[in-house]
């Protein structure tokens, strides 16, 4: 290998490392936002599910008392 080939490989490695760090800096917050939105959707769905479950449970008891 010549010095020119080694230099080209080294330059390619440095440029790819810089681009990889930039890509990680951009995508890390996006991934964090995605997971936070997923957790928020899970919490909302869980709250709605609990309210629906309680509504159905108390509605059945009232029907049993009336009947």
PyMOL Python script that loads the backbone (N, CA, C, O; Angstrom):
from pymol import cmd

cmd.read_pdbstr("""\
ATOM      1  N   UNK A   1       0.844  -1.184   0.000  1.00  0.00           N
ATOM      2  CA  UNK A   1       0.000   0.000   0.000  1.00  0.00           C
ATOM      3  C   UNK A   1       0.886   1.242   0.000  1.00  0.00           C
ATOM      4  O   UNK A   1       1.922   1.318   0.661  1.00  0.00           O
ATOM      5  N   UNK A   2       0.429   2.174  -0.754  1.00  0.00           N
ATOM      6  CA  UNK A   2       1.193   3.418  -0.808  1.00  0.00           C
ATOM      7  C   UNK A   2       0.680   4.389   0.250  1.00  0.00           C
ATOM      8  O   UNK A   2      -0.380   4.193   0.846  1.00  0.00           O
ATOM      9  N   UNK A   3       1.447   5.413   0.458  1.00  0.00           N
ATOM     10  CA  UNK A   3       1.056   6.442   1.424  1.00  0.00           C
ATOM     11  C   UNK A   3      -0.240   7.110   0.982  1.00  0.00           C
ATOM     12  O   UNK A   3      -1.064   7.495   1.810  1.00  0.00           O
ATOM     13  N   UNK A   4      -0.409   7.242  -0.311  1.00  0.00           N
ATOM     14  CA  UNK A   4      -1.618   7.876  -0.838  1.00  0.00           C
ATOM     15  C   UNK A   4      -2.859   7.035  -0.502  1.00  0.00           C
ATOM     16  O   UNK A   4      -3.889   7.597  -0.130  1.00  0.00           O
ATOM     17  N   UNK A   5      -2.783   5.725  -0.624  1.00  0.00           N
ATOM     18  CA  UNK A   5      -3.914   4.839  -0.309  1.00  0.00           C
ATOM     19  C   UNK A   5      -4.212   4.859   1.187  1.00  0.00           C
ATOM     20  O   UNK A   5      -5.372   4.882   1.597  1.00  0.00           O
ATOM     21  N   UNK A   6      -3.150   4.849   2.002  1.00  0.00           N
ATOM     22  CA  UNK A   6      -3.342   4.903   3.458  1.00  0.00           C
ATOM     23  C   UNK A   6      -3.993   6.225   3.839  1.00  0.00           C
ATOM     24  O   UNK A   6      -4.876   6.250   4.696  1.00  0.00           O
ATOM     25  N   UNK A   7      -3.582   7.306   3.228  1.00  0.00           N
ATOM     26  CA  UNK A   7      -4.174   8.618   3.491  1.00  0.00           C
ATOM     27  C   UNK A   7      -5.638   8.665   3.098  1.00  0.00           C
ATOM     28  O   UNK A   7      -6.459   9.247   3.807  1.00  0.00           O
ATOM     29  N   UNK A   8      -5.967   8.049   1.964  1.00  0.00           N
ATOM     30  CA  UNK A   8      -7.362   8.030   1.520  1.00  0.00           C
ATOM     31  C   UNK A   8      -8.224   7.228   2.483  1.00  0.00           C
ATOM     32  O   UNK A   8      -9.337   7.640   2.810  1.00  0.00           O
ATOM     33  N   UNK A   9      -7.720   6.085   2.941  1.00  0.00           N
ATOM     34  CA  UNK A   9      -8.473   5.268   3.889  1.00  0.00           C
ATOM     35  C   UNK A   9      -8.640   6.014   5.212  1.00  0.00           C
ATOM     36  O   UNK A   9      -9.716   5.983   5.811  1.00  0.00           O
ATOM     37  N   UNK A  10      -7.591   6.679   5.666  1.00  0.00           N
ATOM     38  CA  UNK A  10      -7.660   7.435   6.912  1.00  0.00           C
ATOM     39  C   UNK A  10      -8.647   8.593   6.792  1.00  0.00           C
ATOM     40  O   UNK A  10      -9.429   8.836   7.711  1.00  0.00           O
ATOM     41  N   UNK A  11      -8.618   9.303   5.676  1.00  0.00           N
ATOM     42  CA  UNK A  11      -9.539  10.418   5.471  1.00  0.00           C
ATOM     43  C   UNK A  11     -10.984   9.926   5.427  1.00  0.00           C
ATOM     44  O   UNK A  11     -11.878  10.558   5.990  1.00  0.00           O
ATOM     45  N   UNK A  12     -11.206   8.803   4.762  1.00  0.00           N
ATOM     46  CA  UNK A  12     -12.544   8.223   4.701  1.00  0.00           C
ATOM     47  C   UNK A  12     -13.026   7.830   6.097  1.00  0.00           C
ATOM     48  O   UNK A  12     -14.188   8.040   6.444  1.00  0.00           O
ATOM     49  N   UNK A  13     -12.128   7.262   6.887  1.00  0.00           N
ATOM     50  CA  UNK A  13     -12.480   6.878   8.246  1.00  0.00           C
ATOM     51  C   UNK A  13     -12.829   8.069   9.112  1.00  0.00           C
ATOM     52  O   UNK A  13     -13.790   8.016   9.879  1.00  0.00           O
ATOM     53  N   UNK A  14     -12.069   9.136   9.001  1.00  0.00           N
ATOM     54  CA  UNK A  14     -12.328  10.335   9.801  1.00  0.00           C
ATOM     55  C   UNK A  14     -13.647  10.970   9.389  1.00  0.00           C
ATOM     56  O   UNK A  14     -14.444  11.359  10.243  1.00  0.00           O
ATOM     57  N   UNK A  15     -13.883  11.077   8.093  1.00  0.00           N
ATOM     58  CA  UNK A  15     -15.137  11.672   7.613  1.00  0.00           C
ATOM     59  C   UNK A  15     -16.331  10.826   8.034  1.00  0.00           C
ATOM     60  O   UNK A  15     -17.352  11.372   8.453  1.00  0.00           O
ATOM     61  N   UNK A  16     -16.223   9.511   7.931  1.00  0.00           N
ATOM     62  CA  UNK A  16     -17.342   8.653   8.322  1.00  0.00           C
ATOM     63  C   UNK A  16     -17.579   8.716   9.827  1.00  0.00           C
ATOM     64  O   UNK A  16     -18.727   8.645  10.266  1.00  0.00           O
ATOM     65  N   UNK A  17     -16.526   8.847  10.625  1.00  0.00           N
ATOM     66  CA  UNK A  17     -16.691   8.980  12.068  1.00  0.00           C
ATOM     67  C   UNK A  17     -17.410  10.284  12.408  1.00  0.00           C
ATOM     68  O   UNK A  17     -18.287  10.302  13.272  1.00  0.00           O
ATOM     69  N   UNK A  18     -17.048  11.358  11.743  1.00  0.00           N
ATOM     70  CA  UNK A  18     -17.709  12.643  11.972  1.00  0.00           C
ATOM     71  C   UNK A  18     -19.184  12.570  11.571  1.00  0.00           C
ATOM     72  O   UNK A  18     -20.052  13.051  12.299  1.00  0.00           O
ATOM     73  N   UNK A  19     -19.463  11.970  10.417  1.00  0.00           N
ATOM     74  CA  UNK A  19     -20.852  11.839   9.977  1.00  0.00           C
ATOM     75  C   UNK A  19     -21.655  10.945  10.915  1.00  0.00           C
ATOM     76  O   UNK A  19     -22.830  11.214  11.163  1.00  0.00           O
ATOM     77  N   UNK A  20     -21.046   9.893  11.436  1.00  0.00           N
ATOM     78  CA  UNK A  20     -21.725   9.009  12.372  1.00  0.00           C
ATOM     79  C   UNK A  20     -22.064   9.751  13.663  1.00  0.00           C
ATOM     80  O   UNK A  20     -23.151   9.572  14.212  1.00  0.00           O
ATOM     81  N   UNK A  21     -21.154  10.573  14.145  1.00  0.00           N
ATOM     82  CA  UNK A  21     -21.422  11.350  15.358  1.00  0.00           C
ATOM     83  C   UNK A  21     -22.534  12.375  15.109  1.00  0.00           C
ATOM     84  O   UNK A  21     -23.377  12.586  15.981  1.00  0.00           O
ATOM     85  N   UNK A  22     -22.547  13.002  13.952  1.00  0.00           N
ATOM     86  CA  UNK A  22     -23.631  13.932  13.618  1.00  0.00           C
ATOM     87  C   UNK A  22     -24.968  13.212  13.527  1.00  0.00           C
ATOM     88  O   UNK A  22     -25.980  13.705  14.024  1.00  0.00           O
ATOM     89  N   UNK A  23     -24.971  12.059  12.900  1.00  0.00           N
ATOM     90  CA  UNK A  23     -26.202  11.279  12.784  1.00  0.00           C
ATOM     91  C   UNK A  23     -26.708  10.861  14.154  1.00  0.00           C
ATOM     92  O   UNK A  23     -27.911  10.921  14.408  1.00  0.00           O
ATOM     93  N   UNK A  24     -25.827  10.444  15.031  1.00  0.00           N
ATOM     94  CA  UNK A  24     -26.221  10.063  16.388  1.00  0.00           C
ATOM     95  C   UNK A  24     -26.748  11.270  17.156  1.00  0.00           C
ATOM     96  O   UNK A  24     -27.699  11.143  17.928  1.00  0.00           O
ATOM     97  N   UNK A  25     -26.149  12.428  16.956  1.00  0.00           N
ATOM     98  CA  UNK A  25     -26.602  13.635  17.649  1.00  0.00           C
ATOM     99  C   UNK A  25     -27.986  14.059  17.174  1.00  0.00           C
ATOM    100  O   UNK A  25     -28.750  14.650  17.937  1.00  0.00           O
ATOM    101  N   UNK A  26     -28.309  13.764  15.933  1.00  0.00           N
ATOM    102  CA  UNK A  26     -29.622  14.134  15.399  1.00  0.00           C
ATOM    103  C   UNK A  26     -30.680  13.102  15.782  1.00  0.00           C
ATOM    104  O   UNK A  26     -31.792  13.475  16.156  1.00  0.00           O
ATOM    105  N   UNK A  27     -30.356  11.818  15.697  1.00  0.00           N
ATOM    106  CA  UNK A  27     -31.368  10.786  15.913  1.00  0.00           C
ATOM    107  C   UNK A  27     -31.628  10.475  17.382  1.00  0.00           C
ATOM    108  O   UNK A  27     -32.723  10.018  17.710  1.00  0.00           O
ATOM    109  N   UNK A  28     -30.689  10.698  18.265  1.00  0.00           N
ATOM    110  CA  UNK A  28     -30.903  10.382  19.678  1.00  0.00           C
ATOM    111  C   UNK A  28     -32.083  11.158  20.270  1.00  0.00           C
ATOM    112  O   UNK A  28     -32.921  10.548  20.935  1.00  0.00           O
ATOM    113  N   UNK A  29     -32.185  12.464  20.060  1.00  0.00           N
ATOM    114  CA  UNK A  29     -33.368  13.165  20.584  1.00  0.00           C
ATOM    115  C   UNK A  29     -34.664  12.706  19.921  1.00  0.00           C
ATOM    116  O   UNK A  29     -35.706  12.663  20.574  1.00  0.00           O
ATOM    117  N   UNK A  30     -34.613  12.367  18.655  1.00  0.00           N
ATOM    118  CA  UNK A  30     -35.822  11.898  17.976  1.00  0.00           C
ATOM    119  C   UNK A  30     -36.295  10.567  18.543  1.00  0.00           C
ATOM    120  O   UNK A  30     -37.495  10.353  18.716  1.00  0.00           O
ATOM    121  N   UNK A  31     -35.363   9.681  18.830  1.00  0.00           N
ATOM    122  CA  UNK A  31     -35.724   8.397  19.431  1.00  0.00           C
ATOM    123  C   UNK A  31     -36.289   8.627  20.827  1.00  0.00           C
ATOM    124  O   UNK A  31     -37.263   7.979  21.213  1.00  0.00           O
ATOM    125  N   UNK A  32     -35.696   9.533  21.584  1.00  0.00           N
ATOM    126  CA  UNK A  32     -36.208   9.863  22.905  1.00  0.00           C
ATOM    127  C   UNK A  32     -37.616  10.434  22.847  1.00  0.00           C
ATOM    128  O   UNK A  32     -38.466  10.078  23.663  1.00  0.00           O
ATOM    129  N   UNK A  33     -37.867  11.312  21.893  1.00  0.00           N
ATOM    130  CA  UNK A  33     -39.212  11.861  21.735  1.00  0.00           C
ATOM    131  C   UNK A  33     -40.205  10.784  21.352  1.00  0.00           C
ATOM    132  O   UNK A  33     -41.332  10.779  21.846  1.00  0.00           O
ATOM    133  N   UNK A  34     -39.807   9.873  20.480  1.00  0.00           N
ATOM    134  CA  UNK A  34     -40.682   8.788  20.071  1.00  0.00           C
ATOM    135  C   UNK A  34     -41.084   7.930  21.268  1.00  0.00           C
ATOM    136  O   UNK A  34     -42.259   7.609  21.445  1.00  0.00           O
ATOM    137  N   UNK A  35     -40.091   7.560  22.094  1.00  0.00           N
ATOM    138  CA  UNK A  35     -40.403   6.725  23.250  1.00  0.00           C
ATOM    139  C   UNK A  35     -41.246   7.484  24.273  1.00  0.00           C
ATOM    140  O   UNK A  35     -42.105   6.886  24.921  1.00  0.00           O
ATOM    141  N   UNK A  36     -41.017   8.786  24.429  1.00  0.00           N
ATOM    142  CA  UNK A  36     -41.837   9.541  25.375  1.00  0.00           C
ATOM    143  C   UNK A  36     -43.279   9.636  24.883  1.00  0.00           C
ATOM    144  O   UNK A  36     -44.206   9.570  25.690  1.00  0.00           O
ATOM    145  N   UNK A  37     -43.486   9.789  23.581  1.00  0.00           N
ATOM    146  CA  UNK A  37     -44.847   9.793  23.046  1.00  0.00           C
ATOM    147  C   UNK A  37     -45.511   8.429  23.207  1.00  0.00           C
ATOM    148  O   UNK A  37     -46.710   8.347  23.475  1.00  0.00           O
ATOM    149  N   UNK A  38     -44.734   7.359  23.044  1.00  0.00           N
ATOM    150  CA  UNK A  38     -45.291   6.021  23.236  1.00  0.00           C
ATOM    151  C   UNK A  38     -45.705   5.798  24.686  1.00  0.00           C
ATOM    152  O   UNK A  38     -46.751   5.206  24.950  1.00  0.00           O
ATOM    153  N   UNK A  39     -44.889   6.270  25.627  1.00  0.00           N
ATOM    154  CA  UNK A  39     -45.233   6.137  27.054  1.00  0.00           C
ATOM    155  C   UNK A  39     -46.469   6.965  27.373  1.00  0.00           C
ATOM    156  O   UNK A  39     -47.333   6.522  28.131  1.00  0.00           O
ATOM    157  N   UNK A  40     -46.562   8.161  26.805  1.00  0.00           N
ATOM    158  CA  UNK A  40     -47.731   8.995  27.028  1.00  0.00           C
ATOM    159  C   UNK A  40     -48.988   8.325  26.479  1.00  0.00           C
ATOM    160  O   UNK A  40     -50.028   8.327  27.138  1.00  0.00           O
ATOM    161  N   UNK A  41     -48.902   7.756  25.283  1.00  0.00           N
ATOM    162  CA  UNK A  41     -50.049   7.059  24.707  1.00  0.00           C
ATOM    163  C   UNK A  41     -50.435   5.859  25.560  1.00  0.00           C
ATOM    164  O   UNK A  41     -51.623   5.581  25.728  1.00  0.00           O
ATOM    165  N   UNK A  42     -49.457   5.146  26.098  1.00  0.00           N
ATOM    166  CA  UNK A  42     -49.741   4.009  26.972  1.00  0.00           C
ATOM    167  C   UNK A  42     -50.451   4.463  28.240  1.00  0.00           C
ATOM    168  O   UNK A  42     -51.402   3.817  28.679  1.00  0.00           O
ATOM    169  N   UNK A  43     -50.002   5.563  28.835  1.00  0.00           N
ATOM    170  CA  UNK A  43     -50.627   6.067  30.054  1.00  0.00           C
ATOM    171  C   UNK A  43     -52.071   6.496  29.792  1.00  0.00           C
ATOM    172  O   UNK A  43     -52.963   6.206  30.589  1.00  0.00           O
ATOM    173  N   UNK A  44     -52.296   7.180  28.685  1.00  0.00           N
ATOM    174  CA  UNK A  44     -53.649   7.616  28.349  1.00  0.00           C
ATOM    175  C   UNK A  44     -54.541   6.405  28.112  1.00  0.00           C
ATOM    176  O   UNK A  44     -55.670   6.360  28.599  1.00  0.00           O
ATOM    177  N   UNK A  45     -54.043   5.429  27.371  1.00  0.00           N
ATOM    178  CA  UNK A  45     -54.818   4.220  27.123  1.00  0.00           C
ATOM    179  C   UNK A  45     -55.109   3.452  28.401  1.00  0.00           C
ATOM    180  O   UNK A  45     -56.207   2.922  28.574  1.00  0.00           O
ATOM    181  N   UNK A  46     -54.138   3.391  29.290  1.00  0.00           N
ATOM    182  CA  UNK A  46     -54.341   2.707  30.564  1.00  0.00           C
ATOM    183  C   UNK A  46     -55.385   3.428  31.405  1.00  0.00           C
ATOM    184  O   UNK A  46     -56.236   2.781  32.015  1.00  0.00           O
ATOM    185  N   UNK A  47     -55.335   4.749  31.449  1.00  0.00           N
ATOM    186  CA  UNK A  47     -56.321   5.514  32.212  1.00  0.00           C
ATOM    187  C   UNK A  47     -57.717   5.316  31.636  1.00  0.00           C
ATOM    188  O   UNK A  47     -58.676   5.133  32.386  1.00  0.00           O
ATOM    189  N   UNK A  48     -57.840   5.350  30.323  1.00  0.00           N
ATOM    190  CA  UNK A  48     -59.140   5.137  29.688  1.00  0.00           C
ATOM    191  C   UNK A  48     -59.641   3.724  29.975  1.00  0.00           C
ATOM    192  O   UNK A  48     -60.828   3.527  30.232  1.00  0.00           O
ATOM    193  N   UNK A  49     -58.749   2.751  29.933  1.00  0.00           N
ATOM    194  CA  UNK A  49     -59.129   1.373  30.230  1.00  0.00           C
ATOM    195  C   UNK A  49     -59.611   1.198  31.660  1.00  0.00           C
ATOM    196  O   UNK A  49     -60.585   0.483  31.898  1.00  0.00           O
ATOM    197  N   UNK A  50     -58.948   1.838  32.616  1.00  0.00           N
ATOM    198  CA  UNK A  50     -59.364   1.741  34.016  1.00  0.00           C
ATOM    199  C   UNK A  50     -60.723   2.402  34.221  1.00  0.00           C
ATOM    200  O   UNK A  50     -61.584   1.856  34.911  1.00  0.00           O
ATOM    201  N   UNK A  51     -60.916   3.574  33.624  1.00  0.00           N
ATOM    202  CA  UNK A  51     -62.206   4.257  33.743  1.00  0.00           C
ATOM    203  C   UNK A  51     -63.307   3.411  33.122  1.00  0.00           C
ATOM    204  O   UNK A  51     -64.387   3.301  33.702  1.00  0.00           O
ATOM    205  N   UNK A  52     -63.074   2.818  31.980  1.00  0.00           N
ATOM    206  CA  UNK A  52     -64.073   1.973  31.330  1.00  0.00           C
ATOM    207  C   UNK A  52     -64.377   0.741  32.171  1.00  0.00           C
ATOM    208  O   UNK A  52     -65.534   0.342  32.302  1.00  0.00           O
ATOM    209  N   UNK A  53     -63.333   0.136  32.744  1.00  0.00           N
ATOM    210  CA  UNK A  53     -63.529  -1.040  33.589  1.00  0.00           C
ATOM    211  C   UNK A  53     -64.381  -0.692  34.805  1.00  0.00           C
ATOM    212  O   UNK A  53     -65.307  -1.429  35.141  1.00  0.00           O
ATOM    213  N   UNK A  54     -64.077   0.426  35.469  1.00  0.00           N
ATOM    214  CA  UNK A  54     -64.862   0.833  36.622  1.00  0.00           C
ATOM    215  C   UNK A  54     -66.296   1.166  36.241  1.00  0.00           C
ATOM    216  O   UNK A  54     -67.228   0.839  36.974  1.00  0.00           O
ATOM    217  N   UNK A  55     -66.473   1.811  35.105  1.00  0.00           N
ATOM    218  CA  UNK A  55     -67.817   2.130  34.632  1.00  0.00           C
ATOM    219  C   UNK A  55     -68.623   0.859  34.412  1.00  0.00           C
ATOM    220  O   UNK A  55     -69.773   0.769  34.841  1.00  0.00           O
ATOM    221  N   UNK A  56     -68.025  -0.123  33.746  1.00  0.00           N
ATOM    222  CA  UNK A  56     -68.741  -1.384  33.505  1.00  0.00           C
ATOM    223  C   UNK A  56     -69.025  -2.122  34.810  1.00  0.00           C
ATOM    224  O   UNK A  56     -70.089  -2.724  34.956  1.00  0.00           O
ATOM    225  N   UNK A  57     -68.097  -2.085  35.752  1.00  0.00           N
ATOM    226  CA  UNK A  57     -68.279  -2.805  37.006  1.00  0.00           C
ATOM    227  C   UNK A  57     -69.420  -2.192  37.816  1.00  0.00           C
ATOM    228  O   UNK A  57     -70.269  -2.925  38.322  1.00  0.00           O
ATOM    229  N   UNK A  58     -69.460  -0.866  37.951  1.00  0.00           N
ATOM    230  CA  UNK A  58     -70.519  -0.234  38.722  1.00  0.00           C
ATOM    231  C   UNK A  58     -71.848  -0.258  37.992  1.00  0.00           C
ATOM    232  O   UNK A  58     -72.896  -0.275  38.637  1.00  0.00           O
ATOM    233  N   UNK A  59     -71.839  -0.260  36.677  1.00  0.00           N
ATOM    234  CA  UNK A  59     -73.076  -0.311  35.915  1.00  0.00           C
ATOM    235  C   UNK A  59     -73.754  -1.665  36.110  1.00  0.00           C
ATOM    236  O   UNK A  59     -74.976  -1.724  36.246  1.00  0.00           O
ATOM    237  N   UNK A  60     -72.993  -2.738  36.126  1.00  0.00           N
ATOM    238  CA  UNK A  60     -73.570  -4.061  36.333  1.00  0.00           C
ATOM    239  C   UNK A  60     -74.169  -4.178  37.723  1.00  0.00           C
ATOM    240  O   UNK A  60     -75.237  -4.768  37.884  1.00  0.00           O
ATOM    241  N   UNK A  61     -73.503  -3.628  38.730  1.00  0.00           N
ATOM    242  CA  UNK A  61     -74.036  -3.709  40.087  1.00  0.00           C
ATOM    243  C   UNK A  61     -75.339  -2.934  40.217  1.00  0.00           C
ATOM    244  O   UNK A  61     -76.249  -3.373  40.921  1.00  0.00           O
ATOM    245  N   UNK A  62     -75.440  -1.803  39.558  1.00  0.00           N
ATOM    246  CA  UNK A  62     -76.682  -1.044  39.610  1.00  0.00           C
ATOM    247  C   UNK A  62     -77.806  -1.796  38.910  1.00  0.00           C
ATOM    248  O   UNK A  62     -78.951  -1.754  39.362  1.00  0.00           O
ATOM    249  N   UNK A  63     -77.495  -2.485  37.808  1.00  0.00           N
ATOM    250  CA  UNK A  63     -78.508  -3.269  37.109  1.00  0.00           C
ATOM    251  C   UNK A  63     -78.974  -4.420  37.978  1.00  0.00           C
ATOM    252  O   UNK A  63     -80.160  -4.748  37.971  1.00  0.00           O
ATOM    253  N   UNK A  64     -78.062  -5.053  38.738  1.00  0.00           N
ATOM    254  CA  UNK A  64     -78.437  -6.149  39.616  1.00  0.00           C
ATOM    255  C   UNK A  64     -79.324  -5.662  40.757  1.00  0.00           C
ATOM    256  O   UNK A  64     -80.242  -6.371  41.168  1.00  0.00           O
ATOM    257  N   UNK A  65     -79.061  -4.458  41.275  1.00  0.00           N
ATOM    258  CA  UNK A  65     -79.859  -3.919  42.374  1.00  0.00           C
ATOM    259  C   UNK A  65     -81.280  -3.589  41.881  1.00  0.00           C
ATOM    260  O   UNK A  65     -82.252  -3.849  42.590  1.00  0.00           O
ATOM    261  N   UNK A  66     -81.405  -3.026  40.686  1.00  0.00           N
ATOM    262  CA  UNK A  66     -82.695  -2.650  40.130  1.00  0.00           C
ATOM    263  C   UNK A  66     -83.509  -3.893  39.792  1.00  0.00           C
ATOM    264  O   UNK A  66     -84.715  -3.929  40.039  1.00  0.00           O
ATOM    265  N   UNK A  67     -82.876  -4.889  39.243  1.00  0.00           N
ATOM    266  CA  UNK A  67     -83.602  -6.079  38.790  1.00  0.00           C
ATOM    267  C   UNK A  67     -83.992  -6.995  39.886  1.00  0.00           C
ATOM    268  O   UNK A  67     -84.608  -8.031  39.635  1.00  0.00           O
TER     269      UNK A  67
END
""", "prot")
cmd.dss("prot")
cmd.show_as("cartoon", "prot")
cmd.util.cbc("prot")
cmd.orient("prot")
